[in-house]
């Protein structure tokens, strides 16, 4: 059999996938069903909706950094052996590389000695560097470096290794450590077979590689209907089913607060923007709460409390103890003294105001020890602009009331939706590789859940599981 090199434009596929993602093609079926439900009056703008997220495990195996380095070389070699066998044979010793990269790279096959593992990491790095230099050589066809596995190998090489010059001026490749600038989690590749999967952690117990999904659903309760009506009357009055209105999938490193605006924007674009949006404490910020209010959506969510030393210790004077005069641009402390400086600044790309009291003002104050522990002995406050500050203060005060707590209990129902998605569709495990395909899977899963809920709403005998126990079969035979 004769070996031949087959040239192709690998960028065509990636551009096609990007176009599908930009056009929202992954969720066409979901959107069509949602539109039908909206036309039937089962879901509409206004009302209440709730959102929650859960982790999604990728469809590739977990790799440590050493395994990732070796498996990335192996993945590129496998792809080149199919697409450009003649070119590859002219650049490497096929026999040697086949022995080293024939079997997949597994940690249990690697030497236990740290010295030998470091040596193996060096070998992986040298092979990756040699392969990348060959792929990016001037006489190499451009399409070879556009093969996805080759491009990912280059990224892994840059993220995992650093090239330095030794005392003799020779280039030496070395595995990166913390001092060499390891890339942050949102940029660091986790597998050569899934460029979108990322490592992430939540709390001390949950650590996974993959993605995150946010499900939003409408939420109606019997309390919304006539409280004096009986169950049949309530059903006849048209109590609507809880339907999933949005499904939003990201890589695992995207925090919940970054998903809030895209979710609310999607709900508005599809004509189902809620009047009240119930979320947990990971989703809100002062900016998001204010922006949503201006757009007609009230976020019912616990906002983060004051994290100053005084607030944490529950003694002394936190920010709420100070009176802010926005017109005169001054703050008055509980001792009746006013601030000396009012400085608008940018912090983490957001507008803020730093208020400072004079050292002379604070030095003779009898409450100084309760107010500040700074070395200069003066108090400083950092606030958001007036509208954001007032909305945040109002939300913090409101969430302490029993009325708000009873109302917020409605959010807990979305956790049942997450469980239903896990039990019925296995939504927590990605069946495909790459964010566009995982989004497609999640869109179909959400569509299936809506179909099940519509069946339960429209029929007297909703869909049941396909299997029955022997006892149930016996009961059916006796009653038939």
C-alpha positions in Angstrom: 0.0 0.0 0.0 1.4 3.4 -1.0 1.6 6.2 1.5 0.2 9.6 0.2 -0.2 13.0 1.9 -3.7 14.4 1.7 -3.8 18.2 2.0 -6.9 19.8 3.4 -8.0 23.1 4.9 -8.5 22.2 8.5 -9.7 25.7 9.3 -13.0 25.1 7.3 -14.4 22.8 10.0 -13.5 25.2 12.8 -15.1 28.1 11.0 -18.2 26.1 10.4 -18.5 25.2 14.1 -17.9 28.9 15.0 -20.7 29.9 12.6 -23.1 27.4 14.1 -22.3 28.7 17.6 -22.7 32.4 16.6 -26.1 31.7 15.0 -27.3 29.7 18.0 -27.9 26.7 15.8 -27.3 24.3 18.7 -30.6 25.2 20.3 -32.9 25.5 17.3 -35.2 22.6 18.5 -35.3 24.0 22.0 -36.2 27.5 20.7 -38.9 26.2 18.4 -40.6 24.3 21.3 -40.3 27.3 23.5 -41.9 29.5 20.8 -44.7 27.0 20.5 -45.3 27.1 24.3 -45.2 30.9 24.3 -47.9 30.9 21.5 -50.0 28.5 23.5 -49.8 30.8 26.6 -47.8 28.3 28.7 -44.9 30.7 29.2 -44.7 34.4 28.8 -42.8 37.5 29.7 -43.3 38.7 33.3 -43.9 36.3 36.1 -41.2 34.4 37.9 -38.2 32.4 36.8 -35.3 30.8 38.6 -31.8 29.7 37.6 -29.2 27.3 39.0 -26.1 25.6 37.7 -24.3 22.3 38.0 -21.0 20.9 36.9 -20.5 18.8 33.7 -17.8 16.2 33.4 -16.1 16.1 30.0 -16.0 13.1 27.7 -12.2 12.7 27.9 -10.1 11.2 30.6 -8.4 13.2 33.3 -4.7 13.9 32.7 -2.1 15.4 35.0 0.4 17.8 33.5 3.0 15.1 32.6 0.4 12.9 31.0 -1.0 15.9 29.1 2.5 16.7 27.7 3.0 13.2 26.4 -0.5 12.6 25.2 -0.5 15.9 23.2 2.6 14.7 21.3 0.8 11.3 20.7 -2.4 13.0 19.5 -0.5 15.1 17.0 1.5 12.1 15.7 -1.7 10.1 15.2 -3.3 12.9 13.3 -0.2 13.4 11.1 0.2 9.7 10.5 -3.2 9.8 8.8 -3.1 13.2 7.1 0.6 13.5 6.1 2.4 10.1 6.5 5.2 10.9 4.0 5.9 14.3 5.5 5.9 12.8 9.0 8.2 9.9 8.1 10.7 12.5 6.7 10.8 14.5 9.9 11.0 11.8 12.7 12.3 8.4 13.4 9.1 6.5 13.1 10.3 3.4 14.8 11.5 5.2 17.9 8.4 7.4 18.2 6.1 4.4 17.6 7.7 2.6 20.6 7.4 5.7 22.8 4.0 7.0 21.7 2.3 3.8 20.4 0.3 3.1 23.6 -1.6 5.9 25.2 0.2 7.8 27.9 -0.9 6.5 31.3 0.4 7.6 34.7 0.5 4.0 36.0 2.9 3.1 33.2 5.3 5.9 34.1 8.3 5.4 36.4 7.7 6.0 40.1 11.1 7.8 40.6 10.8 11.6 40.5 14.1 11.8 38.7 13.0 9.5 36.0 9.6 11.3 35.7 11.5 14.6 35.3 13.6 13.0 32.6 10.5 11.7 30.8 8.9 15.2 31.0 12.1 16.5 29.3 11.8 13.9 26.6 8.1 14.8 25.9 9.1 18.5 25.7 12.0 17.9 23.3 9.7 15.8 21.0 7.0 18.4 21.1 9.4 21.2 20.3 11.0 19.2 17.4 7.5 18.4 16.0 6.3 22.0 16.2 9.5 23.4 14.6 9.1 21.0 11.8 5.4 21.9 11.3 6.1 25.6 11.3 9.2 25.4 9.0 9.2 27.5 5.9 9.1 24.5 3.6 6.2 22.8 5.4 2.7 23.1 3.8 0.5 25.5 5.6 -2.4 23.0 6.0 -0.2 20.8 8.3 0.0 23.4 11.0 -3.8 23.9 10.7 -4.5 20.4 11.8 -6.3 20.8 15.2 -4.1 18.3 17.1 -0.9 20.1 15.8 -2.2 23.5 16.9 -3.2 22.1 20.3 0.3 20.6 20.7 1.8 24.0 20.2 -0.4 25.5 22.9 0.4 22.7 25.3 4.1 23.2 24.6 3.9 26.9 25.4 1.8 26.3 28.5 3.9 23.4 29.9 7.5 24.3 29.0 9.8 27.2 28.9 12.9 27.5 26.7 16.0 29.1 28.3 19.7 29.5 27.4 22.2 27.8 29.6 25.7 29.1 30.5 27.1 28.0 27.1 24.3 29.8 25.2 22.5 26.6 24.3 18.7 26.4 24.3 17.4 24.2 27.0 13.8 23.2 27.4 12.4 23.0 31.0 9.0 22.2 32.4 7.3 25.2 33.9 6.7 25.6 37.6 4.9 28.3 39.6 7.8 30.7 39.3 7.8 30.4 35.5 4.3 31.6 35.0 1.8 28.7 34.7 -1.2 30.0 32.7 -4.5 30.6 34.6 -7.2 27.9 34.6 -9.4 29.6 32.1 -6.6 29.5 29.5 -4.9 26.2 30.4 -5.7 23.2 28.2 -6.7 20.1 30.0 -6.7 17.6 27.1 -5.5 17.4 23.6 -8.8 15.8 22.6 -11.1 18.6 23.9 -9.8 22.1 23.5 -12.7 23.6 25.5 -12.7 21.4 28.7 -11.2 23.1 31.7 -10.3 22.2 35.3 -12.3 23.9 38.0 -13.1 23.6 41.7 -16.1 24.5 43.9 -15.5 24.5 47.6 -13.1 22.0 49.1 -14.8 18.8 47.9 -15.7 19.3 44.2 -12.9 19.3 41.6 -13.7 18.4 38.0 -12.7 18.8 34.3 -15.3 19.9 31.8 -18.1 22.4 31.7 -20.9 24.1 33.6 -24.6 24.3 32.7 -27.1 26.9 33.8 -30.8 26.0 33.6 -33.6 28.6 33.9 -37.2 27.7 34.3 -40.5 29.4 34.8 -42.0 28.8 38.3 -45.6 29.1 39.2 -47.1 28.0 42.5 -50.6 27.2 43.7 -50.3 30.3 45.8 -50.5 32.3 42.6 -54.1 31.1 42.0 -57.2 31.7 44.1 -56.3 30.5 47.6 -60.0 29.6 48.2 -60.4 27.4 45.1 -60.1 23.6 45.4 -57.6 21.6 43.4 -59.8 21.0 40.5 -60.7 24.6 40.2 -57.1 25.6 40.4 -56.2 23.1 37.6 -59.1 24.4 35.5 -58.0 28.0 36.0 -54.9 27.2 34.0 -52.0 26.7 36.4 -49.0 26.6 34.0 -46.3 24.0 34.0 -42.8 24.9 35.0 -40.9 24.9 31.7 -37.2 25.4 31.0 -36.8 28.8 29.3 -33.1 29.0 28.8 -30.1 26.6 28.8 -26.6 28.2 29.0 -23.4 26.1 28.9 -19.9 27.5 29.5 -16.5 26.0 30.3 -16.0 25.1 33.9 -13.9 28.1 34.9 -16.7 30.7 34.1 -18.1 31.9 37.4 -21.9 32.1 37.8 -21.8 36.0 38.0 -20.5 36.0 34.4 -23.5 34.0 33.2 -26.2 36.3 34.7 -26.2 38.9 31.9 -26.1 36.4 29.0 -29.0 34.5 30.5 -31.2 37.5 31.1 -30.3 38.8 27.6 -31.3 35.5 26.0 -34.6 35.5 28.0 -35.4 39.0 26.7 -34.5 38.1 23.1 -36.9 35.1 23.2 -39.7 37.2 24.6 -39.8 35.5 28.0 -38.1 38.1 30.2 -39.2 37.6 33.8 -40.4 40.3 36.2 -38.7 38.4 39.1 -35.6 36.4 38.6 -34.6 34.0 41.5 -30.9 33.2 41.8 -28.4 32.1 44.4 -25.6 34.2 45.8 -23.2 33.4 43.0 -25.1 35.3 40.3 -25.6 38.9 41.5 -23.5 42.0 41.7 -24.5 45.6 42.3 -24.1 46.4 38.6 -26.2 43.5 37.5 -29.0 44.2 40.0 -29.1 47.8 38.9 -29.1 47.0 35.2 -31.8 44.4 35.6 -34.0 46.8 37.5 -33.7 49.4 34.7 -34.7 46.7 32.2 -37.8 45.6 34.2 -36.4 42.5 36.0 -36.1 42.4 39.8 -33.4 39.9 40.9 -34.5 38.1 44.0 -31.1 36.9 45.3 -28.9 37.1 48.4 -26.2 39.7 47.7 -22.8 39.4 49.3 -22.6 41.1 52.7 -20.1 43.6 53.9 -16.7 41.9 54.2 -14.9 44.6 56.1 -13.1 43.6 59.4 -15.7 45.4 61.4 -18.6 43.7 59.7 -17.0 40.2 60.1 -16.3 40.8 63.8 -19.8 42.1 64.4 -18.4 45.0 66.4 -17.2 48.4 65.6 -18.6 50.4 62.7 -19.2 48.9 59.3 -20.2 50.8 56.2 -23.8 51.0 57.2 -22.9 53.0 60.3 -21.7 55.9 58.1 -24.0 58.6 56.7 -23.2 59.4 53.1 -24.0 62.8 51.7 -23.7 62.4 47.9 -24.3 66.1 47.2 -21.6 67.4 49.4 -19.4 64.4 48.7 -18.7 63.7 52.3 -19.3 60.9 54.8 -20.2 61.3 58.5 -19.0 58.8 61.0 -21.0 57.7 64.1 -19.0 60.1 66.2 -20.3 63.0 64.0 -17.0 63.7 62.2 -16.8 64.2 58.5 -14.4 62.8 55.9 -11.6 64.9 54.3 -11.2 63.2 50.9 -13.6 61.9 48.3 -11.7 60.2 45.4 -13.5 58.5 42.4 -11.3 55.6 41.2 -11.4 52.5 39.0 -11.1 49.1 40.8 -11.0 46.0 38.8 -12.4 47.9 35.8 -15.4 49.2 37.8 -16.2 52.7 39.1 -15.7 53.1 42.9 -15.3 55.9 45.4 -12.6 55.9 48.1 -13.5 58.1 51.1 -10.8 59.0 53.6 -10.9 60.5 57.0 -8.1 62.7 58.2 -5.5 61.3 60.6 -6.1 64.4 62.8 -9.8 63.8 62.8 -9.5 60.1 63.8 -6.6 60.5 66.3 -8.5 62.0 69.1 -11.7 60.0 68.5 -12.8 57.8 71.5 -14.1 55.2 69.0 -10.8 54.9 67.0 -10.0 51.4 68.2 -13.4 50.1 67.3 -13.4 51.9 63.9 -10.0 51.2 62.3 -6.9 49.1 62.8 -4.9 50.7 60.0 -1.3 51.8 60.8 -2.0 55.5 60.1 -4.9 55.3 62.4 -7.5 56.7 60.0 -10.7 55.2 58.5 -11.2 54.6 54.8 -14.3 53.5 53.0 -14.7 52.1 49.5 -18.1 52.5 48.0 -19.8 52.0 44.6 -21.4 55.0 42.9 -24.6 56.3 44.5 -27.2 54.3 42.6 -25.3 51.0 42.9 -24.6 51.7 46.6 -28.2 52.4 47.4 -29.5 49.3 45.6 -26.9 47.2 47.3 -27.7 48.6 50.8 -31.4 48.1 50.1 -31.0 44.5 49.1 -28.8 43.7 52.1 -31.4 45.2 54.4 -34.3 43.4 52.7 -32.8 40.0 52.7 -32.7 39.9 56.5 -36.5 40.1 56.7 -38.7 37.0 57.1 -40.9 38.2 54.2 -37.9 38.1 51.9 -36.8 34.7 53.2 -40.2 33.2 52.7 -40.3 34.6 49.2 -36.8 33.4 48.3 -37.8 29.8 49.2 -39.3 29.6 45.7 -35.7 29.4 44.3 -35.1 25.9 45.8 -37.4 24.3 43.3 -34.9 24.7 40.5 -32.6 22.1 42.3 -35.3 19.6 41.6 -35.1 20.4 37.9 -31.3 19.9 38.1 -32.0 16.4 39.6 -34.5 15.6 37.0 -32.0 16.5 34.3 -29.4 14.3 35.9 -31.8 11.3 36.3 -33.5 11.4 32.9 -30.9 12.8 30.5 -27.5 12.3 32.4 -26.8 16.0 31.8 -23.8 16.0 34.2 -21.7 13.9 31.8 -20.8 15.3 28.4 -21.4 12.8 25.6 -19.3 14.7 23.1 -16.1 16.7 22.9 -16.0 20.4 22.4 -18.3 23.2 23.7 -20.5 23.5 20.6 -21.4 19.8 20.8 -21.9 19.9 24.6 -24.2 22.8 24.1 -26.2 20.8 21.5 -26.5 17.9 24.0 -27.8 20.2 26.7 -30.2 21.9 24.4 -31.7 18.5 23.5 -31.8 17.5 27.2 -33.7 20.7 28.1 -36.1 20.0 25.2 -36.7 16.5 26.4 -37.5 17.8 29.9 -40.0 20.3 28.5 -41.6 17.5 26.4 -42.0 15.4 29.5 -43.5 18.2 31.5 -45.9 19.2 28.7 -47.1 15.6 28.5 -47.7 15.6 32.2 -49.6 18.9 31.9 -51.7 17.9 28.9 -52.6 14.3 29.7 -54.3 12.5 32.5 -51.8 9.6 32.3 -48.4 11.2 31.9 -45.4 9.3 30.5 -44.0 6.8 32.9 -40.8 4.7 33.0 -40.7 1.9 30.5 -40.0 -0.9 33.0 -42.2 -2.1 35.8 -41.5 -4.4 38.7 -42.8 -8.0 38.9 -45.1 -6.9 41.7 -46.6 -4.1 39.5 -47.1 -6.7 36.7 -49.0 -9.0 39.1 -51.2 -6.1 40.3 -52.0 -5.3 36.8 -52.9 -8.9 35.9 -55.2 -9.2 39.0 -57.0 -5.9 38.2 -57.2 -6.5 34.4 
